């Protein structure tokens, strides 16, 4: 009897060790669950989705060719060109910071100039106009030019222009001694005017 028990014990030692297998299932509702059997979460039905099978520290993925995760990809069926009409664009840099300062050249005449930078995507014609501020005494325009001429041309992409203004007939006695004399005051404005130097069109390009 002792010999028989020894043989049984020896055979038991020779049997290779086995580990319980766990299965991570992908359920129809998108959740996952572990079971100790292949198939669905209940272990009763064959797996319809690929599963992870764990054997101790080893992990394996199993699936038939027809139930490995797959999807239809988007494919091109038509290419449509997108077009737009680009309008004329003019930008006066630092416009609100510009000041045209006049200095006295004769007893009733003053002159000055200011440089202005313009960016544009179209060739331009540029001129300027003078307007005396309300409440000012007599001040008449003498000379007003853009780049030395009455109407200047500025081609794209733009650049600097020089506005020159000369006024005459300035009524010096008409300025208020308390609020205007000896002060740097605004006596009027110069307005820059532009127009595209192209043939006008009567309809859109698109």
HUTALIN-V303291 format. One record per helix or strand of 2 or more residues. SS is the DSSP state (~ for helix, > for strand). FROM is the first residue (numbers start at 1). LEN is the number of residues. If there is no record, write none. Layout:
[[SS FROM LEN] [SS FROM LEN]]
This chain:
[[~ 2 13] [> 21 6] [> 32 4] [> 51 5] [> 58 5] [> 90 4] [~ 95 3] [> 103 4] [> 109 12] [> 124 9] [> 140 7] [> 152 3] [> 157 12] [~ 172 3] [> 188 9]]
